[in-house]
Amino acid sequence: MKPAEVLIESTGFLEILTDQLINEALLKSLPKLVTSLSASTEGADDAAVAITQQPTLLARVWQFSVGGTDIRIRGMAKGSRMIHPNMATMLEVITTDAMVSSDVWRKMVQVAVNRSFNQITFW
């Protein structure tokens, strides 16, 4: 696995994820984490449980066909107890095997986020 293929997310203050913490705790666990990766439905469910810390909240999967090609989109989310638009208090992970350029994907996600997550507030 290449470093560019790894993304670290946090609903907390990113400043607390110091280089020392990442180097010691994360890097020590990384080999085991990499070998346990799976593109299966169970793998997506495992990832959802890991980020939500709730075994009853699983990833959602949508599968459909476009022009004879099967496409899968998976999504999972975790929010902190304080939700507010544009404050990164919620993590959403979306994966797909669709052949979509990063520019198009970024625009689609921004529209969806503005119509959904950025409308939520519990303050």
N, CA, C and O of each residue as an XYZ file, in Angstrom:
492
protein
N       0.842     -1.168      0.000
C       0.000      0.000      0.000
C       0.893      1.239      0.000
O       1.873      1.313      0.742
N       0.544      2.203     -0.836
C       1.324      3.429     -0.951
C       0.814      4.468      0.050
O      -0.382      4.503      0.342
N       1.701      5.313      0.578
C       1.259      6.350      1.520
C       0.127      7.216      0.965
O      -0.743      7.646      1.722
N       0.124      7.477     -0.334
C      -0.929      8.300     -0.934
C      -2.286      7.603     -0.930
O      -3.310      8.240     -1.177
N      -2.302      6.304     -0.652
C      -3.555      5.550     -0.610
C      -4.143      5.467      0.795
O      -5.163      4.811      1.002
N      -3.508      6.127      1.756
C      -3.971      6.099      3.143
C      -4.468      7.488      3.523
O      -3.786      8.486      3.289
N      -5.652      7.546      4.104
C      -6.241      8.809      4.528
C      -6.606      8.708      6.000
O      -7.285      7.767      6.411
N      -6.161      9.668      6.789
C      -6.497      9.707      8.209
C      -7.566     10.770      8.399
O      -7.415     11.903      7.943
N      -8.654     10.397      9.079
C      -9.742     11.332      9.342
C      -9.981     11.416     10.840
O      -9.702     10.474     11.581
N     -10.501     12.559     11.275
C     -10.820     12.733     12.684
C     -11.930     13.752     12.826
O     -11.941     14.764     12.126
N     -12.875     13.490     13.738
C     -13.895     14.491     14.052
C     -13.427     15.384     15.189
O     -14.139     16.307     15.586
N     -12.245     15.121     15.713
C     -11.681     15.932     16.786
C     -10.717     16.945     16.216
O     -10.652     17.152     15.004
N      -9.980     17.565     17.090
C      -8.995     18.544     16.652
C      -7.801     17.820     16.054
O      -7.177     16.994     16.721
N      -7.483     18.119     14.816
C      -6.390     17.433     14.138
C      -5.037     17.721     14.778
O      -4.098     16.943     14.612
N      -4.926     18.826     15.505
C      -3.648     19.150     16.137
C      -3.237     18.085     17.148
O      -2.046     17.916     17.409
N      -4.209     17.357     17.726
C      -3.850     16.351     18.723
C      -3.265     15.100     18.082
O      -2.676     14.263     18.765
N      -3.430     14.973     16.764
C      -2.818     13.843     16.054
C      -1.388     14.220     15.690
O      -1.080     14.482     14.528
N      -0.540     14.243     16.671
C       0.846     14.651     16.455
C       1.600     13.588     15.680
O       1.163     12.441     15.587
N       2.723     13.974     15.132
C       3.572     13.017     14.423
C       3.946     11.851     15.321
O       3.995     10.706     14.871
N       4.209     12.136     16.587
C       4.605     11.078     17.513
C       3.477     10.066     17.687
O       3.719      8.860     17.658
N       2.243     10.548     17.870
C       1.096      9.655     18.028
C       0.905      8.809     16.780
O       0.706      7.598     16.869
N       0.966      9.445     15.619
C       0.788      8.716     14.362
C       1.897      7.691     14.193
O       1.630      6.535     13.865
N       3.131      8.104     14.414
C       4.258      7.186     14.236
C       4.202      6.003     15.187
O       4.467      4.873     14.778
N       3.868      6.238     16.428
C       3.897      5.158     17.413
C       2.672      4.256     17.340
O       2.807      3.042     17.183
N       1.498      4.824     17.452
C       0.280      4.011     17.543
C      -0.192      3.504     16.184
O      -0.443      2.311     16.015
N      -0.311      4.398     15.234
C      -0.859      4.015     13.938
C       0.098      3.130     13.158
O      -0.298      2.079     12.653
N       1.331      3.539     13.058
C       2.283      2.767     12.269
C       2.510      1.376     12.840
O       2.779      0.433     12.095
N       2.406      1.243     14.144
C       2.545     -0.070     14.770
C       1.391     -0.988     14.347
O       1.587     -2.190     14.172
N       0.201     -0.426     14.185
C      -0.988     -1.209     13.832
C      -1.188     -1.368     12.331
O      -1.956     -2.228     11.900
N      -0.512     -0.555     11.532
C      -0.761     -0.521     10.093
C      -0.615     -1.863      9.380
O      -1.485     -2.192      8.574
N       0.425     -2.657      9.621
C       0.529     -3.935      8.905
C      -0.693     -4.838      9.114
O      -1.186     -5.451      8.167
N      -1.171     -4.914     10.347
C      -2.353     -5.745     10.620
C      -3.590     -5.160      9.940
O      -4.413     -5.895      9.395
N      -3.714     -3.837      9.977
C      -4.864     -3.189      9.347
C      -4.878     -3.435      7.842
O      -5.927     -3.727      7.269
N      -3.725     -3.319      7.206
C      -3.634     -3.513      5.757
C      -4.002     -4.938      5.373
O      -4.713     -5.145      4.390
N      -3.531     -5.923      6.131
C      -3.840     -7.317      5.786
C      -5.303     -7.655      6.019
O      -5.802     -8.639      5.473
N      -6.000     -6.853      6.822
C      -7.414     -7.140      7.080
C      -8.353     -6.386      6.141
O      -9.572     -6.520      6.253
N      -7.805     -5.594      5.218
C      -8.649     -4.859      4.275
C      -9.417     -5.814      3.376
O      -8.908     -6.864      2.983
N     -10.644     -5.437      3.058
C     -11.470     -6.266      2.190
C     -12.428     -5.380      1.413
O     -12.997     -4.440      1.968
N     -12.607     -5.672      0.140
C     -13.555     -4.932     -0.690
C     -14.948     -5.541     -0.613
O     -15.857     -5.097     -1.314
N     -15.123     -6.544      0.223
C     -16.412     -7.229      0.341
C     -17.403     -6.393      1.148
O     -17.033     -5.395      1.767
N     -18.656     -6.812      1.131
C     -19.677     -6.165      1.952
C     -19.293     -6.245      3.425
O     -19.484     -5.290      4.177
N     -18.750     -7.391      3.830
C     -18.325     -7.547      5.221
C     -17.198     -6.572      5.556
O     -17.154     -6.023      6.658
N     -16.293     -6.358      4.611
C     -15.206     -5.408      4.824
C     -15.728     -3.993      5.002
O     -15.239     -3.246      5.850
N     -16.723     -3.624      4.201
C     -17.336     -2.298      4.338
C     -18.048     -2.179      5.680
O     -17.982     -1.139      6.335
N     -18.727     -3.247      6.087
C     -19.392     -3.240      7.392
C     -18.375     -3.107      8.518
O     -18.605     -2.371      9.478
N     -17.252     -3.814      8.409
C     -16.194     -3.715      9.422
C     -15.673     -2.280      9.517
O     -15.441     -1.774     10.615
N     -15.493     -1.635      8.381
C     -15.013     -0.251      8.370
C     -16.035      0.676      9.019
O     -15.666      1.570      9.781
N     -17.315      0.467      8.722
C     -18.366      1.302      9.313
C     -18.403      1.145     10.824
O     -18.532      2.130     11.552
N     -18.290     -0.082     11.293
C     -18.266     -0.325     12.741
C     -17.049      0.358     13.358
O     -17.143      0.932     14.443
N     -15.919      0.300     12.677
C     -14.688      0.898     13.206
C     -14.811      2.410     13.354
O     -14.368      2.960     14.362
N     -15.399      3.094     12.379
C     -15.475      4.554     12.494
C     -16.613      5.005     13.387
O     -16.511      6.054     14.024
N     -17.702      4.237     13.450
C     -18.842      4.668     14.255
C     -18.778      4.161     15.681
O     -19.420      4.720     16.570
N     -18.013      3.111     15.908
C     -17.931      2.457     17.213
C     -19.301      1.937     17.647
O     -19.561      1.773     18.839
N     -20.168      1.681     16.677
C     -21.512      1.161     16.930
C     -21.731     -0.062     16.049
O     -21.897      0.096     14.840
N     -21.739     -1.276     16.601
C     -21.872     -2.468     15.764
C     -23.203     -2.575     15.028
O     -23.337     -3.398     14.123
N     -24.186     -1.761     15.396
C     -25.481     -1.824     14.712
C     -25.560     -0.859     13.535
O     -26.519     -0.914     12.766
N     -24.579      0.020     13.376
C     -24.592      0.993     12.287
C     -23.624      0.546     11.211
O     -22.409      0.665     11.372
N     -24.151      0.036     10.125
C     -23.303     -0.522      9.079
C     -23.268      0.377      7.857
O     -24.072      1.299      7.718
N     -22.331      0.094      6.984
C     -22.238      0.816      5.720
C     -23.462      0.488      4.876
O     -24.012     -0.610      4.959
N     -23.869      1.423      4.089
C     -24.980      1.205      3.169
C     -24.406      1.021      1.773
O     -23.447      1.692      1.390
N     -24.993      0.117      1.027
C     -24.492     -0.212     -0.306
C     -25.615     -0.042     -1.314
O     -26.727     -0.530     -1.114
N     -25.311      0.656     -2.397
C     -26.234      0.767     -3.515
C     -25.552      0.140     -4.713
O     -24.389      0.431     -4.993
N     -26.262     -0.711     -5.414
C     -25.703     -1.369     -6.593
C     -26.709     -1.230     -7.724
O     -27.901     -1.483     -7.547
N     -26.218     -0.829     -8.878
C     -27.084     -0.655    -10.034
C     -26.260     -0.816    -11.297
O     -25.033     -0.906    -11.244
N     -26.936     -0.852    -12.424
C     -26.265     -1.050    -13.703
C     -26.437      0.198    -14.562
O     -27.534      0.747    -14.665
N     -25.342      0.638    -15.177
C     -25.369      1.781    -16.092
C     -24.722      1.336    -17.389
O     -23.535      1.009    -17.415
N     -25.490      1.321    -18.458
C     -24.957      0.900    -19.751
C     -24.384     -0.505    -19.727
O     -23.404     -0.788    -20.416
N     -24.982     -1.382    -18.942
C     -24.516     -2.757    -18.858
C     -23.353     -2.981    -17.900
O     -22.858     -4.102    -17.778
N     -22.911     -1.923    -17.217
C     -21.819     -2.038    -16.250
C     -22.378     -1.946    -14.837
O     -23.082     -0.992    -14.503
N     -22.064     -2.936    -14.008
C     -22.494     -2.897    -12.614
C     -21.638     -1.903    -11.843
O     -20.413     -1.890    -11.965
N     -22.300     -1.074    -11.052
C     -21.629     -0.052    -10.257
C     -22.080     -0.195     -8.811
O     -23.256     -0.426     -8.531
N     -21.135     -0.056     -7.909
C     -21.441     -0.092     -6.484
C     -20.984      1.216     -5.839
O     -19.900      1.725     -6.126
N     -21.829      1.739     -4.971
C     -21.485      2.908     -4.166
C     -21.763      2.535     -2.717
O     -22.850      2.060     -2.388
N     -20.782      2.751     -1.860
C     -20.943      2.473     -0.432
C     -20.757      3.772      0.337
O     -19.947      4.621     -0.036
N     -21.506      3.910      1.399
C     -21.372      5.095      2.235
C     -21.476      4.768      3.704
O     -22.222      3.876      4.106
N     -20.721      5.497      4.503
C     -20.793      5.372      5.958
C     -20.475      6.737      6.549
O     -19.733      7.521      5.956
N     -21.033      7.016      7.706
C     -20.829      8.323      8.323
C     -20.688      8.192      9.829
O     -21.204      7.262     10.449
N     -19.970      9.154     10.394
C     -19.834      9.255     11.850
C     -19.865     10.732     12.192
O     -19.151     11.534     11.590
N     -20.681     11.080     13.144
C     -20.746     12.465     13.580
C     -20.300     12.599     15.015
O     -20.435     11.673     15.815
N     -19.769     13.759     15.330
C     -19.484     14.034     16.734
C     -20.808     14.439     17.374
O     -21.824     14.518     16.683
N     -20.817     14.687     18.636
C     -22.073     15.065     19.298
C     -22.492     16.483     18.935
O     -23.632     16.877     19.181
N     -21.597     17.234     18.364
C     -21.883     18.611     17.993
C     -21.835     18.694     16.464
O     -20.759     18.633     15.868
N     -22.986     18.831     15.845
C     -23.062     18.894     14.382
C     -23.344     20.336     13.978
O     -24.231     20.984     14.534
N     -22.596     20.825     13.024
C     -22.826     22.170     12.508
C     -22.257     22.242     11.096
O     -21.203     21.664     10.834
N     -22.935     22.945     10.175
C     -22.444     23.029      8.790
C     -21.028     23.578      8.695
O     -20.635     24.453      9.468
N     -20.272     23.057      7.743
C     -18.934     23.545      7.406
C     -17.927     23.487      8.553
O     -16.951     24.238      8.545
N     -18.139     22.622      9.528
C     -17.220     22.571     10.663
C     -16.489     21.244     10.800
O     -15.782     21.047     11.788
N     -16.629     20.339      9.865
C     -15.927     19.050      9.901
C     -16.198     18.289     11.189
O     -15.301     17.653     11.744
N     -17.442     18.356     11.664
C     -17.813     17.613     12.870
C     -18.434     16.270     12.510
O     -18.939     15.558     13.377
N     -18.392     15.935     11.245
C     -18.941     14.670     10.785
C     -18.038     14.114      9.696
O     -17.549     14.854      8.842
N     -17.821     12.806      9.731
C     -17.037     12.141      8.693
C     -17.976     11.330      7.826
O     -18.835     10.615      8.342
N     -17.828     11.427      6.545
C     -18.592     10.618      5.594
C     -17.587     10.000      4.646
O     -16.756     10.701      4.069
N     -17.658      8.704      4.487
C     -16.779      8.001      3.561
C     -17.648      7.391      2.473
O     -18.570      6.625      2.755
N     -17.350      7.733      1.243
C     -18.072      7.191      0.093
C     -17.049      6.503     -0.796
O     -16.030      7.094     -1.152
N     -17.324      5.258     -1.152
C     -16.451      4.533     -2.072
C     -17.277      4.048     -3.247
O     -18.470      3.771     -3.114
N     -16.631      3.948     -4.394
C     -17.319      3.459     -5.584
C     -16.314      2.830     -6.537
O     -15.123      3.141     -6.513
N     -16.824      1.942     -7.372
C     -15.994      1.390     -8.437
C     -16.377      2.008     -9.782
O     -15.950      1.530    -10.833
N     -17.186      3.074     -9.746
C     -17.579      3.779    -10.971
C     -16.389      4.550    -11.530
O     -15.590      5.108    -10.779
N     -16.282      4.574    -12.829
C     -15.210      5.312    -13.493
C     -15.657      6.768    -13.656
O     -16.215      7.149    -14.685
N     -15.401      7.568    -12.625
C     -15.796      8.973    -12.606
C     -14.545      9.790    -12.309
O     -13.780      9.454    -11.405
N     -14.337     10.859    -13.068
C     -13.153     11.689    -12.838
C     -13.255     12.364    -11.472
O     -14.352     12.586    -10.960
N     -12.110     12.684    -10.893
C     -12.112     13.310     -9.570
C     -12.802     14.668     -9.598
O     -13.436     15.047     -8.613
N     -12.697     15.417    -10.704
C     -13.373     16.713    -10.801
C     -14.887     16.556    -10.776
O     -15.578     17.282    -10.061
N     -15.399     15.617    -11.550
C     -16.847     15.373    -11.581
C     -17.314     14.865    -10.220
O     -18.332     15.319     -9.699
N     -16.567     13.920     -9.644
C     -16.928     13.357     -8.335
C     -16.968     14.456     -7.274
O     -17.902     14.516     -6.474
N     -15.951     15.326     -7.267
C     -15.877     16.416     -6.287
C     -17.098     17.329     -6.406
O     -17.671     17.727     -5.392
N     -17.497     17.662     -7.627
C     -18.667     18.529     -7.828
C     -19.948     17.852     -7.355
O     -20.785     18.487     -6.715
N     -20.105     16.560     -7.668
C     -21.304     15.831     -7.236
C     -21.379     15.756     -5.714
O     -22.444     15.956     -5.130
N     -20.257     15.470     -5.080
C     -20.242     15.368     -3.618
C     -20.540     16.725     -2.989
O     -21.276     16.794     -2.004
N     -19.990     17.793     -3.530
C     -20.237     19.127     -2.973
C     -21.714     19.483     -3.042
O     -22.258     20.024     -2.079
N     -22.373     19.194     -4.155
C     -23.815     19.444     -4.273
C     -24.574     18.629     -3.228
O     -25.456     19.153     -2.547
N     -24.231     17.347     -3.101
C     -24.916     16.479     -2.133
C     -24.688     16.956     -0.699
O     -25.622     16.962      0.103
N     -23.472     17.351     -0.372
C     -23.158     17.822      0.981
C     -23.918     19.105      1.293
O     -24.460     19.253      2.388
N     -23.962     20.025      0.348
C     -24.677     21.283      0.576
C     -26.174     21.064      0.772
O     -26.819     21.813      1.506
N     -26.729     20.044      0.120
C     -28.166     19.758      0.237
C     -28.502     18.861      1.429
O     -29.674     18.674      1.754
N     -27.487     18.310      2.072
C     -27.761     17.376      3.169
C     -27.002     17.781      4.434
O     -27.558     18.461      5.296
N     -25.756     17.375      4.549
C     -25.000     17.583      5.782
C     -24.891     19.051      6.181
O     -24.977     19.369      7.368
N     -24.706     19.944      5.226
C     -24.574     21.358      5.567
C     -25.911     22.017      5.901
O     -25.965     23.225      6.129
N     -26.985     21.235      5.931
C     -28.293     21.724      6.365
C     -28.582     21.318      7.811
O     -29.578     21.749      8.392
N     -27.711     20.490      8.390
C     -27.942     19.928      9.726
C     -27.266     20.797     10.773
O     -26.121     21.213     10.599
N     -27.971     21.070     11.854
C     -27.355     21.730     12.996
C     -28.058     21.294     14.273
O     -29.284     21.187     14.310
N     -27.289     21.047     15.301
C     -27.843     20.689     16.604
C     -27.303     21.611     17.684
O     -27.247     21.226     18.852
N     -26.908     22.814     17.316
C     -26.399     23.774     18.298
C     -27.522     24.571     18.839
O     -27.311     25.441     19.684
